[in-house]
Amino acid sequence: MVGIKPFLNQKCLPKSLDPKKVKGKILICYVGDGSSPLEKGHQAFIAGAVGVVLINDILLNDNDPDPHLLPSSHLNGTQGKFVYEYLNSTRNPKAYITRTKTEVEVKPSPIMASFSSRGPNVIEPALLKPDVTAPGVNILAAFPEAFGPSDQLPFDKRRVQFNIMSGTSMACPHVSGIVGLLKTLHPNWSPAIIHSAIMTTARIQDSNKGPLLDWNRKKATPFQYGSGHIQPNRAMDPGLVYDTTIDDYLNFLCAHGYDETMLKTFTKKPYKCPTSFNIANFNYPSIVITNLSSPSVIVTRIIKNVGAPGTYKAYVRAPIGVSIYVKPTSLTFGKIGEEKKFEIILKPKVAKKTEDYVFGQLKWSDGKHYVRSPIVVKY
């Protein structure tokens, strides 16, 4: 047990700490002024503190581990309120920091990270982005020994083979590994089939069987998680997939103004653009309508069987203010590789337009497989 010294006003910035007051104490520092938690811990180290408690701004409810120079505890804003209450209740506050331990089965999880990419897609709004979400927070990863774990601090001479890291650089290897496994299991699958298998089998529930939450604990939407959180085992046997051909991609380019001369850059054979091509009909595993107008919008998709023969039924959860009909309502497949075409008819229930997007889903199921596509609509 050692004394606690709060430096909430100074925020533990450079030259703000008095070593005579700090030495031998656990220092409390406020996080949320732009400087990194690691920098604050560095200042505490220089001033002679024996530990540091970092407390986030009340709006910051997520935090990532840092390679601190001192024994440290990093609290979010909600947890920090209890520390503040304790400091205000005694003249001589005391604290101790225990060794770290691995915590598993944290609930709820997963939760979307605050730094995760967000939709809508600013380049092509008719395609939902992101596609999926994958583990990317607090990942134990291999680390180069060319520099220390706190590479922000040049004097850090420590070297480690593994480090806790966060970011899309951590999520990407998870998905890449799944792609490699799927290609090994199914050598004949195209990139689009693998893409579809990962997307349509993703889940949108957390470990509490509730909806996926954003970093602020509010309900997330497909603009945060895309089709959902990846499930590798289900992706091995998706049942049905949305495949694409070279012509599909060329039609996509045609819709963006590419002519026959420009298309020769991408294809060796001459290609004539169709007179009209609706990007909403691009055979993607998600469905986006950026301007739902009366009386209706019809979207087409082609779906391929990559599993056992069977009959799939369509189940729809329509977005608020939208009516959706699927035609036909069931699809029967007799062999692997068989394809079926279907239509999705969307109608606005109200004449008043809104600037907000609304969300739903289409799910094909034979009782074993669940082929789910998010539906995103603005009307």
Stockholm file with secondary structure:
# STOCKHOLM 1.0

chainA/1-379         MVGIKPFLNQKCLPKSLDPKKVKGKILICYVGDGSSPLEKGHQAFIAGAVGVVLINDILLNDNDPDPHLLPSSHLNGTQGKFVYEYLNSTRNPKAYITRTKTEVEVKPSPIMASFSSRGPNVIEPALLKPDVTAPGVNILAAFPEAFGPSDQLPFDKRRVQFNIMSGTSMACPHVSGIVGLLKTLHPNWSPAIIHSAIMTTARIQDSNKGPLLDWNRKKATPFQYGSGHIQPNRAMDPGLVYDTTIDDYLNFLCAHGYDETMLKTFTKKPYKCPTSFNIANFNYPSIVITNLSSPSVIVTRIIKNVGAPGTYKAYVRAPIGVSIYVKPTSLTFGKIGEEKKFEIILKPKVAKKTEDYVFGQLKWSDGKHYVRSPIVVKY
#=GR chainA/1-379 SS CEEEEEETTTTTCTTCCCHHHHTTSEEEEEECSSSCHHHHHHHHHHHTCSEEEEEECTTCCCCCCCCCSSCEEEECHHHHHHHHHHHTTCSSCEECCCCCCCCCSCSSCCBCCTTSCCCSCSSCTTSCSCCCBCCCSSEEEECCTTSCSSTTSTTCCCCCSEEEECSHHHHHHHHHHHHHHHHHHCTTCCHHHHHHHHHHTCBCBCTTSSBCBCTTSSBCCHHHHTTCBCCHHHHTSCSEECCCCHHHHHHHHHHTTCCHHHHTTTCSSCCCCCSCCCGGGSCCSSEEESCCCSSCEEEEEEEEECSSSEEEEEEEECCTTEEEEEESSEEEECSTTCEEEEEEEEEESCSSCCSSEEEEEEEEESSSCEEEEEEEEEC
#=GC SS_cons         CEEEEEETTTTTCTTCCCHHHHTTSEEEEEECSSSCHHHHHHHHHHHTCSEEEEEECTTCCCCCCCCCSSCEEEECHHHHHHHHHHHTTCSSCEECCCCCCCCCSCSSCCBCCTTSCCCSCSSCTTSCSCCCBCCCSSEEEECCTTSCSSTTSTTCCCCCSEEEECSHHHHHHHHHHHHHHHHHHCTTCCHHHHHHHHHHTCBCBCTTSSBCBCTTSSBCCHHHHTTCBCCHHHHTSCSEECCCCHHHHHHHHHHTTCCHHHHTTTCSSCCCCCSCCCGGGSCCSSEEESCCCSSCEEEEEEEEECSSSEEEEEEEECCTTEEEEEESSEEEECSTTCEEEEEEEEEESCSSCCSSEEEEEEEEESSSCEEEEEEEEEC
//
